[in-house]
Structure formats: structure tokens, C-alpha cells
């Protein structure tokens, strides 16, 4: 049982009085640990996969199931977290999730076979999925209406910083201690989080407990639909999408199951996922905007390290460090936006954030192979400010008119939309990168012709340089043409990266009109007039 001092400091929503200032920050810090670890573990393992390939004797296509297994389990639990809260209680669910996440982390680090690793990653995903929506709901309920902007600033810091910091931490751990430590590093933080949540977090009295019956049909449709959707999104590019029979089957099953899920959940009395909450306009609009901004966040986090590593020849750790200026800018921007939320219209704050992102991605879409870190720095700072301003404000305004009793369900839907957008971003951009590289290569190859005087003069220079190094050209071995081929490939890939960043800029511009559907004022009210 918590000691008397802790109870006074952190008196939660179930107590008769509002929590003290120190208590609010302790609660926020408690839940942010779980959120940060859950989000980070979705990305930190990626840098360890090449090392796992050697340990387990698997190829790249097979080893990526380590990431896919976690994503599938996590996204299912994100969706079910509100229902699980009703079944178990939110604090109990949060503690159980952190324990399962910790156990899964330890077991994953001890894995000797790929089968063991996949099973333990599923345990990790089940544990980590509930942490994000529960954390957001707890933060919202702990802070009074006038401080909701700051509450979401704290929550968003964990959500958006984790994908940026994950590759850096993962690269350092793998290089110095081995891939097992990307899992072991979670344990001390989880223990601290468990102790803090046990002491400082309490279930509110108005939180609904117990279910009359279990929605087995909804759970089944949800599990099948989301599982197949994840498999299709994460494996489609590797097997050339719909030219593969199993991807077609998976897409049909996913579509049928998800459509059936929506119909079933709208008409059942006790749904496992309350889709009726999307009748709330700020929640539905904010979630839609969050999907587009999330696409840009996760998409750029996917593209930038690859670009710097494959085309600029940065080592893995340095490639991860490229994202740090953006992370620092977000870290500094979020508390400021949290303070401004009650004084500046959320429409203006989100618009400023989106415009900053558009300007940043537009600049990235004009990069060449001669860029240096100094060229990245101002652009990443601008996009960091844009992410900080837009994500904090959208998180706050989306839930500003949701009843407290429905907060966990609304948080689940908002988190789900952003998580799905990240998976769509990976699939879309990986495919676009591959296809546009081919298109640009076919366009550039036309210039590599003996009819082109510029090609003839450049080729002569290449031959002269190669001859100086003792490399003689023969009809069967043209080193100069091999150099031209490499240059064409690199330029075509660079142009494909430009196209990807241009797509994200266009998408962000396209959603600006939807800001007019959001409330004009940022001051939230105690909202209970929401469809239950």
C-alpha cells in the first residue's frame, strides 16, 4: 500500500480533491515511461536485425517477422485497451501490461531461435499496446481543463521522441554490447515505471467496471482484420504486392473482416471498440489530421536514415543521429505549445505546425547527393518545430470534448489512427521509393548514349582517370560504364527520395482546410455531452 506522503502528493481523480501540482507531474512521469518504451521498441529493434540474421541464421525477409510480430500484437491491444480497462480496471491493466512487457523484453534477449524471438515479441506487443492509450487518458484526467495542453505536451514528448531516439540508442547498444541489450535496457525503466504507477496512479470513481457479456465476434473480427492488414502492409513491398497470391488473399480477408467489424460494432450493445465515438467531430477530424501528420513523422523517420546511410554512406549510428536536431526541436517546442494552447486558437497552432512541415519537406524534396549535415540541420529544426506544434495541439483538441468516462476509448481510437498511418507510411514510401527509382533510372539512361556529346567527353575523362590507376578497358570489361551505371542508379534513387518528400508536403497542404472543422478556442471544458 502506498505510504501517506505519496497518497497526499498524487491524490488521483478518484480522490475528493484535485491532485497537487507535484502529484500531477508524478502521475505524468509515471505513465510516460511506459508510453516511451512501448513506442521506442517498435523502432529500436530495426538496427539490431542484421545482427539477429547472423545469430539465428535467417535472411532479411524472414528476420523482419521480429518487427511484424510486435506490430500486430501492439495494434490489436491498442484497439482493445478501452474494453480491457472496463474488464480489469485501468490501473490494473496498466500494471499488468508493464509486467508483461518487461517479461517479454527479458525473454526476447535470451532467445536462441527465431521461433522463440517471434513468440516473445508477441508478448512484448501485447504488453506494450495498452500503455499508450491508457497513458493518454490518465494524463488527460489528472490535469484540470486549463492545463490540458501541457498534459498532452508531456504525453506527446514520449510518443514522437521515441521513434527519433530509438535508432540512436539501438545503434549504440548493438555496437557496444550486442543486440540482446536493445531488450534488456527496458528492464530497469520498466521497474521504475511499475513502482511509480503503483504509488501515484489511481482509477477514477466514474470509470465503468465490468461487462455483461464478452463480444467474442468483435474480438475475432478485430484480431483477424488487423493481423492480416499488418501482414499485407509490412510484407507487401517485399513480395511485389498484388503479384503475390498470398498478399491478394490477405488483403481480401483483411478488408472483409474490417468491414464486418465496423458493421458489427456499431450495432452490438457492448462493443469491444466503440466506433460511435467518432460521431464527436473534434475527435474524428483530429484523428484524421493526426493520421496525415503521423504519416509525415513516421515516413520521414523511415526515409532519412536510409537516405543518409545508403546514398551518403553514413555509418548506422551517424545516420540515426541525423534525426536528433528534429528531436531536440520537438522537445523544446512541445512545452511551449502546451502553455500557448489556452491562449491561441488550436486552428492557428496546427496551421503553423503544418506550414512549417510543408516548408521543411519541400526543401528536402530538392536535396542532391552533395548535401552535408549542415544542410540538414535548419530543415530538421523547422520540421521539429512543426511536429511539436501540430502533434501536441491535435492530441489536445481531439479529446477536448470527450466525456471522462469515454476517455480511454477515445484515446485508443486516436492512437490507433496514428499507429496505422505509420504502417501505411512505411508500406507506401518503400513502394514509391522502389518504383520511382526505376522510373527515374529509365529516364536518365537515355542520356547515356554515344550520340550525347556530354556523355562522350565525360566518358573520355573517366577512361583517362582509370588508366592512371592501371585499369584498362576491354570490350568485355568497361569499368567506365560501370561507373556511369552507379552514378545513374544513385541519381535515380535520390530523385525518388525527393518524390517521397514532395508527396508528404502535398498531403499536408491538402488537409489544411479541415482545420476549420476544429473548435476556434483552445480552452477545454468539462465535457460530458458526448454520445455514450
N, C-alpha and C positions, 0 to 999 in steps of 0.2 A: 504493500500500500504506500502511496506517495506520502512523503513527510509533510507536516503542516506548512512549512515555508513554501514548498513547491506548490501546494494547493492554493495558497494565497496569491503567489505570483501568477499562476497560469489558470486561474478560475475560468473555465471554458463556457461555452454557450449554454450548457446545462445548468450553470450556477445562476443564482438570483441576480447577480450584478455583472456588469461588463468586466471582461478581463483587464488587468492592469496593463500599463504600457510595456513593462518588462515582460509580462506574461504573453502579450500578443507576439512579441518578437521571438520569444522562446518557442511558441507553437509554430510560427512560420519557419524558423530554422529547423525544427524537428521534422516537418513534413517535406521541406525542400531537399533534405539529404536523400530521401527515398526517390523523389522525382528525378533528381540529378543522376543518380546511379542507374535508374531504370532507362532513361533516355541515352545516357552515355554507353551503356552496354550494347545498344543496338548498333553502334558505330565503332567502338573501340576494338572489337574483335576482328574487324576487317584487315587491320595491319598485321595481325598475327596469322592470318590464313596461309600465307606462303610457308611459314614455319610448320604449321599443322600439316600441310601437304607432305612434308618430309617425315614427320613423326608418325602419321597414320598411313603413309604410302598411297595417297589418293591424288587424283588430278584436280585441277582448279574447278571444273564443272561440278564434281562430287563434293568437294570441301565446302562449297558455298551453301550447302544444306545446313551448316552450322549457324549461319546467319538467318536462313529461311525459317528454320525450326523455331528460333526465338521470336521472329516477327509474327509468325502465325499464332503462337500461344499468347503473345502480348496483345495483339489486336483483338482477339476473342475476349480476353479478360477486360480490356478497356471497355468494350461494348457491354459486358455483363456486370460491371462493377456496381452500378446502382441497384440492380436486383440482388447482388450478393450482399450489399450493405443492408438491404431490407431483411435478408435471411439471417445474417450473422451479427449485424451491428457494424458501424463504420470503423470504430477504433479496433475492434477485434479483427475485422478484415484486414485493416492496415498492418497490424502486428503480425498476423498470420502470413500476409504477403511478404513482409520483410524477412521473416524467418525462412520461408520457402525460397526466396531469392538468395539469401545467404547460403543455405544448404546447397542449392543448385550451383552457386559460384564455386564453393569448395569442391563439390563433386566434379564439376567441369574441369577444374585444374588438375584433378587426379586421373582424368580419362586416359585409357590405354588403347581404345579402339574408337573408330568413328561412330559406331552404333551407340556406345556409351555417351560420347560427347553430344550427339543429337538428342538423346533422351534427357540428359542433364540440362541442355539448353532449353528444352521444352519446360522443365521445372522452373528454370530461371524466368522464362517468359510468362508463365502463369503467375509467378510471384510478382514480377515487375509491372504487369499490365494494370493492376488495380491501383497502383501507387499514384499515378499521375492524376486521374480524375478525383480521387479521394483527397489528394493534396490540395488541388484547386478549390474543392468545395470547403475544406477545413479552413483554408486561408480566407476565403470569402466570408465565412460565417464568424471568424474570430475578430476581424476588423469591422468597426462600425461603418455605416454608409459613407461618411465623409472621408474615410481612409481606404476605400475600395481600390482606388488607383494604385496606392502604394502596395496593397496586398497582392495585386496582380503583377506589379513590378517585381516583387520578390519571387513569386511563382515563375514568372516568365524568364527570370535570370537562370533558373535551373533548367528550364526547357530548351532555351535557344543557345545557351553557352555550352551545354553538354556535347552537341554534335561538332562544335568547333574545337573544343579541348580534347575530346576523345581520341582523335588520331594522333595528337601530340603526345598525350600520356601513354597511349598504347605503343607508339613507336619507341619511346624511351624505355619502357618496361621490357619490351621484346628484345631490344638491342643489348640491354644490360643484364637482364635476369631470366629471360626466356618467356615463351608465350603463355605459360601457366599463370604468370603473375598478372595478366590482364583480368583474371578471375579472382585470384587471391587478394588483390588490392581492395576489392569490395568489402571484405570481411570486417576490418576494423571500423570502417564508416557505417556499415550496417549495424554493428553492435552499439555504437554511439547513438545512431538513429533509433534503435529499439528502446534504449534506456530513456531517451528524451521523449519519444511518443508515449511510452508507458507512464511517464511522470506528468507531462504537460498537456496532453490531448484528452478531451472528454467528449463523449457523444451528447448532442443536444437532446433535450427532452422531447422536442417535436419530431424527431426523426422516427419515421414509421418502422416498426419492427414486426416481423412475421409475415408469412404468406399463406393464403388459404389453400392454394394448390400450386404445384410446380409446373411451369409452362414447358413441358418436355418437347412439344412440337417446335416452339420458338427456339429453344436451345439447340435442337437438332438442325433446323434450317440455318441458324446463325453459324454454327460450327462448320457445316458443310460449305455454305456460301463464302464465308470469309477465308476458310482454308484454301479452297480452290481459287479464289481471287488472288490470294497471296502467291500461290504456286504459279499461276499464269503470269502475274506481274513480274515476279522475280526470276522466272526461268524462261520467259518468252523470247527475249533477245538472244539467249544462248543457243536456242534451237530454231531460230528463224521464224518465230511466231507461228502464224497460221498455216505455214507449210508443214508443220508438225502435227500429226494426228492427235497426240495426247493434249496439246495445247487447245485444239479445237474442242475436244471433249470437255476439258477443264473449264473453258470459257462458257460453254453451254450449261454445264452443271452449276457454275457459279451464278450465272445470270438467272437461271430458273429458280435456284434456291433463294437468292436475294430478293427477287420479285415476290416470291411466295412469302418470304419473311415479312416484307413490308405490309402485304395484304393481311396476313395473319395477325401481326402485332397491332394493327390499327383497330381490329375488331375483337380481340380477346380481352377479357376483363383484367387479368393480371399479367401484362406482357413482360418478357424478360428485358426488352428495350423499349422505352416509352417514346415512340416516334411522334406522339401527339404534341410533345414539347416544341416541335418545330413550327407549331402554329404561332409561337412567340416570334414576332418579326425581328427584333434585335438579335435573338439567338440564331435564327435561320440566316439572316443577312451577314451577321458577324462570322458565323461558321463558314459561309461561302467565301467571304473575303479572306478568312484565315486559311482556307484551302489554297488560294492563289498565292498569298504571301508565303505560306508553308512550302508550296511548290518552288518558289524562288529561293527560300532558305536552304532546304534540303538539296535542291538541284545544284545550287552554286557550291555547297559543301561537297557534293559529289564531283563536280566538274573541275574546280580549281586545283585540288591536289593532283588529280590525274593530268591536267594540263601542264603543271609545273614539273611533274615527275617524268612524264613521257616525252614532252617536247622541249622543255628547258633543262632536262637532265638534273633536276634537283634530287638529292637523296631523300628517302622516305620521311625522315624526321624534319628536314628543312621544308619539304612540301607541306607537311602538316602545320608548320609554323607560319606559313603564308596566311593562314586564316586567323592568326592571333590578333592582328590590328583590328579586324572586324569584331572579334570577341571583346576586346578591351573597349571599343567604342560602344558596343551594346551594353556592357557592364556600367559604363558611366552615364549612358543615356536613360536607361530604364528607371532609376530612382527619380531623375529629374522629371520624366514624363509622368511618373506616379504622383508627384507633387503638383504638376500642372493640370492633372485630369479634372479637378473640380473647378478650375478657373478658365479653361479653354475648351471650346466645343470639341467633342470627340471626332466630329467630321473634319475639323481643321487639323488635329493631331495626326489622324490616319492619312489625310491627304498629304501632309508634309512628309510623313514616312514613305508613302508610296512614290511621291515625286522624287525623293532622294534615291530610292531604289531604282527608279527608271533612269535617272541620270547616271548612276553607277553602272548599271548593266549596259546602258548604251555605250559608255566608254569601254567596257570590257569587250563589247562586240566589234571594236575597231583595233584590238590588240594585234601585234605582229610577233614574229619569233625573236625579235630583238629586244623585247621588254625586259626590264630588270625589276628587282624588288621595290626600288624607288618609284617605279611606275604604278605598282600595285598599291602602295601604301595609302595615298589620298583617296583612291577609289574604294578601298576596303573600309576606310574610316567613314566615308559617306554612306556606304551600304549598311554599315553597322549602326549608324545613327538612324537610318531609315527602318531597319529591322526593329530596333529598340522602340522607336516611336509608334510604329504600326502594331506590333505584336502586343505590347502592354495595353494599348488603348482598345484593341479588338477584344482581348480577353476580358477586359473590364466591362465594356459596353454590352457585350454579348450576353452576359449574365446579370446585367443591372436590373432587369425587370422579372427575374425568375424567382418564384417563391422559395424560401429557405428549405422547405420540405422537399423540393424538387431539385435542389442544387447539385447533388451528386449525379443525378440523371442527366441534367443539362451539361455538366462538366464532362461527362462521358461522351456525349454527342459532339461537343466542341473538340475534345481531344481526339476522338475518332476521325473527325473530318480532317484535322491537321495531319494525323498519322497516315491516313490513306493517301493524302496528297503527296506526302513524302515518297511513298512507294510508287505512286503514279509518276512522280518526277524522275525517279531512278530509271523506271522502265522506258518512259518517253524519251528522255535525254540520251540514254545509252543507245536506243534505236536510232534516234535522229543523228547522233554523232557518227554512227556506222554508215548510215545511208547517205548523209550529206558529204561525208568524206569521199565516198565512191563517186558521187555526182561531180564534186569539185575536181577530183582527180581526172575524170574523163574530159572535163573542160580544159584543164591545164596541159594534159598530154598532147593536145592538138598543137601546142606551141613548140613541142619537142620534135622538130622536123628539119630535115636538111634544106627545106625551102625557106626557113626562117633565118635571115642573116644574123640576128642576135644570138640564136642558138649556135650557129656555126662559129662565131667569134668566141663565145663562152666555152664551147667545146674545145676549141684550139688552146685556150688558156688552161683548161683542165688537163689536157694531154701534156702540155708543157710542164705543168707542176708535177704531174705523176711521173713523167720521165726523169725529172730532177730527183725523185725519190727512188728511182730504179724500177718503176712499174711500167712495163711495156705493154701496149695494147695489141691484141691479136684479134683476128676475125671472130674467134670463139670466146674471147675474154675481153670485153670492153669495160674497163674499170671506170672510165669517164661516164659511160651510160648508166652504170650502177649508181654513181654519184648523183646524176640527174634524176634517177628514179627515186632516190632517197629524198632529194630536195622537193620533188613534186609531191611525194607522199606527206612530207611534213607540212608543206604549204596547204595541201588539201585538208589535212586534219585541223590545222589552225583555222582555216575558213569555216570548217564545220563547228568548231567551238564558238566562233563568232556568231554563227547562225543560232546556236542554242541560247546564248546570252541575249540576242536580239528577240527571240521568241518570248523569253521571260519579260523583257521590257514591254513588249506589245501586250502581253497578258495583263500586266499591272496597269497599263493605261486603260485597257478595256473595262476594268472593274471600278474605275473612279466614279462613274455615275451612280453606282449603287450606294455611295456614301449618303446620298440624300434620303435613303430609307432608314437611316440611323437616327436616334434622338439628337436634337440640337444641343441639349445641355448634357454635361458630364456628371452632374451631381446625382448620384443614385438615390433611390427611395426604397423604403422598406416595402418590397413588392410581394403581395400575396394574391393579387388578382390575376392569376395565371391558371390556364386550364390544367386541372389536376388529373 
